Amino acid sequence: MNIPLNIDILQILLHMLNFVILAGGLTFLLYKPVVNFMEKRRQQFADEEAANKAKAEENVRLQEEYEKKIRIADAEISERKKLLEKEYAEISAEYIKDAKEKAATIITAAELEAEDRKEHILESVQTEIGELVVSATQKLLSDTVTPQRNSALYDEFIRLAENTVNEERAKNDKK
């Protein structure tokens, strides 16, 4: 059959049949593998998403666990710090107490020594005053007794006694 314009319908039908066979063969050969590939790819993405979600949940859980451990560690550190501060306070108080006791002992010893020196000085002053009295008495008895002489001896005795006392005081003040 010949149609005008030199178009052969049989040729067209054969080409169409070839196209249908080619499309069917390609569909049979390519469609299923492409669909399988796409399904595998979709499943892979779903698995990766599930794995990422599980990892994210695990990370959140681990972060909470670490934060809990850090809080516990901070609490332990704070508790230990308080205990150490308490120990240091007790040790400091003990050192201060010991220092005060030693200072009191030293002060007591110094006061006793000062008292002993004072007694010794008073004894030596009394001895010197006694010697001055004896010396003055001997001079009075040996010399002729006159009122001017008695007054001069009395004044000299007072002056020597005051000088001796002043010298002893100056020595005590220096010590």
Phi, psi and omega per residue, in radians:
M1 nan 2.232 -3.078
N2 -2.057 2.203 -3.129
I3 -1.874 2.643 -3.115
P4 -0.980 2.837 -3.071
L5 1.244 0.272 3.068
N6 1.102 0.709 3.123
I7 -1.819 2.213 3.123
D8 -1.784 2.099 -3.089
I9 -1.218 -0.645 3.135
L10 -1.065 -0.703 3.100
Q11 -1.109 -0.715 -3.139
I12 -1.144 -0.762 3.134
L13 -1.109 -0.704 3.121
L14 -1.137 -0.715 3.114
H15 -1.140 -0.671 3.119
M16 -1.167 -0.709 3.107
L17 -1.113 -0.723 3.096
N18 -1.078 -0.704 -3.139
F19 -1.146 -0.745 3.136
V20 -1.132 -0.730 3.120
I21 -1.130 -0.773 3.137
L22 -1.102 -0.801 3.139
A23 -1.116 -0.730 3.109
G24 -1.106 -0.778 3.132
G25 -1.120 -0.760 3.125
L26 -1.136 -0.695 3.109
T27 -1.083 -0.817 -3.128
F28 -1.108 -0.762 -3.091
L29 -1.383 -0.664 -3.000
L30 -1.816 -0.579 -3.013
Y31 -1.117 -0.880 -3.113
K32 -1.093 -0.795 3.107
P33 -1.102 -0.665 3.130
V34 -1.178 -0.752 3.105
V35 -1.088 -0.787 3.116
N36 -1.078 -0.756 3.112
F37 -1.056 -0.793 -3.141
M38 -1.118 -0.688 3.132
E39 -1.164 -0.735 3.097
K40 -1.093 -0.720 -3.140
R41 -1.120 -0.765 3.116
R42 -1.089 -0.744 3.133
Q43 -1.135 -0.695 3.114
Q44 -1.073 -0.794 3.119
F45 -1.115 -0.694 3.123
A46 -1.117 -0.749 3.119
D47 -1.114 -0.751 3.118
E48 -1.111 -0.707 3.113
E49 -1.106 -0.751 3.118
A50 -1.124 -0.729 3.127
A51 -1.123 -0.742 3.116
N52 -1.117 -0.695 3.112
K53 -1.117 -0.755 3.120
A54 -1.120 -0.718 3.106
K55 -1.127 -0.699 3.124
A56 -1.103 -0.756 3.102
E57 -1.118 -0.711 3.110
E58 -1.117 -0.716 3.108
N59 -1.102 -0.724 3.108
V60 -1.098 -0.768 3.137
R61 -1.101 -0.774 3.122
L62 -1.129 -0.703 3.122
Q63 -1.090 -0.761 3.101
E64 -1.098 -0.695 3.130
E65 -1.123 -0.773 3.129
Y66 -1.125 -0.724 3.113
E67 -1.095 -0.672 3.094
K68 -1.115 -0.787 3.121
K69 -1.089 -0.678 3.127
I70 -1.148 -0.730 3.103
R71 -1.083 -0.735 3.128
I72 -1.113 -0.766 3.134
A73 -1.107 -0.735 3.102
D74 -1.070 -0.718 3.123
A75 -1.118 -0.745 3.124
E76 -1.110 -0.743 3.134
I77 -1.095 -0.772 3.128
S78 -1.078 -0.743 -3.135
E79 -1.131 -0.782 3.117
R80 -1.115 -0.675 3.121
K81 -1.087 -0.755 3.118
K82 -1.095 -0.746 3.125
L83 -1.083 -0.758 3.136
L84 -1.145 -0.707 3.103
E85 -1.088 -0.690 3.122
K86 -1.128 -0.775 3.118
E87 -1.073 -0.788 3.141
Y88 -1.099 -0.666 3.111
A89 -1.116 -0.740 3.126
E90 -1.131 -0.758 3.138
I91 -1.118 -0.745 3.122
S92 -1.089 -0.763 3.131
A93 -1.079 -0.689 3.133
E94 -1.144 -0.762 3.100
Y95 -1.080 -0.748 3.123
I96 -1.101 -0.739 3.127
K97 -1.079 -0.805 3.114
D98 -1.060 -0.746 -3.138
A99 -1.103 -0.722 3.119
K100 -1.129 -0.712 3.114
E101 -1.107 -0.760 3.120
K102 -1.116 -0.724 3.117
A103 -1.096 -0.727 3.119
A104 -1.105 -0.714 3.109
T105 -1.092 -0.774 -3.136
I106 -1.134 -0.742 3.135
I107 -1.116 -0.741 3.128
T108 -1.092 -0.764 3.127
A109 -1.102 -0.733 3.133
A110 -1.132 -0.708 3.112
E111 -1.120 -0.721 3.108
L112 -1.113 -0.730 3.134
E113 -1.138 -0.721 3.114
A114 -1.102 -0.724 3.119
E115 -1.105 -0.744 3.111
D116 -1.085 -0.750 3.129
R117 -1.118 -0.718 3.140
K118 -1.061 -0.801 3.124
E119 -1.093 -0.723 3.134
H120 -1.107 -0.754 3.134
I121 -1.128 -0.760 3.120
L122 -1.076 -0.712 3.112
E123 -1.107 -0.755 -3.122
S124 -1.181 -0.632 3.098
V125 -1.147 -0.749 3.137
Q126 -1.102 -0.685 3.119
T127 -1.112 -0.795 -3.132
E128 -1.138 -0.692 3.112
I129 -1.122 -0.726 3.093
G130 -1.057 -0.746 3.126
E131 -1.125 -0.677 3.115
L132 -1.126 -0.710 3.128
V133 -1.104 -0.791 3.135
V134 -1.100 -0.745 3.139
S135 -1.108 -0.778 3.135
A136 -1.118 -0.699 3.136
T137 -1.125 -0.716 3.127
Q138 -1.103 -0.703 3.125
K139 -1.139 -0.709 3.134
L140 -1.094 -0.737 -3.102
L141 -1.273 -0.574 -3.094
S142 -1.372 -0.628 -3.123
D143 -1.544 2.907 3.058
T144 -1.281 2.441 -3.061
V145 -1.539 2.108 3.041
T146 -2.360 2.711 -3.138
P147 -1.087 -0.669 3.121
Q148 -1.182 -0.639 -3.140
R149 -1.204 -0.745 3.108
N150 -1.059 -0.765 -3.133
S151 -1.130 -0.725 3.136
A152 -1.149 -0.740 3.118
L153 -1.138 -0.714 3.124
Y154 -1.098 -0.789 3.125
D155 -1.094 -0.717 3.128
E156 -1.149 -0.699 3.113
F157 -1.073 -0.804 3.142
I158 -1.089 -0.785 -3.130
R159 -1.093 -0.793 3.125
L160 -1.112 -0.721 3.122
A161 -1.114 -0.751 3.124
E162 -1.140 -0.706 3.115
N163 -1.093 -0.754 -3.135
T164 -1.102 -0.806 3.134
V165 -1.104 -0.755 3.136
N166 -1.109 -0.699 3.116
E167 -1.122 -0.738 3.119
E168 -1.128 -0.695 3.078
R169 -1.103 -0.732 3.128
A170 -1.103 -0.708 3.090
K171 -1.100 -0.757 3.125
N172 -1.116 -0.703 -3.131
D173 -1.147 -0.631 3.124
K174 -1.194 -0.573 -3.110
K175 -1.371 nan nan
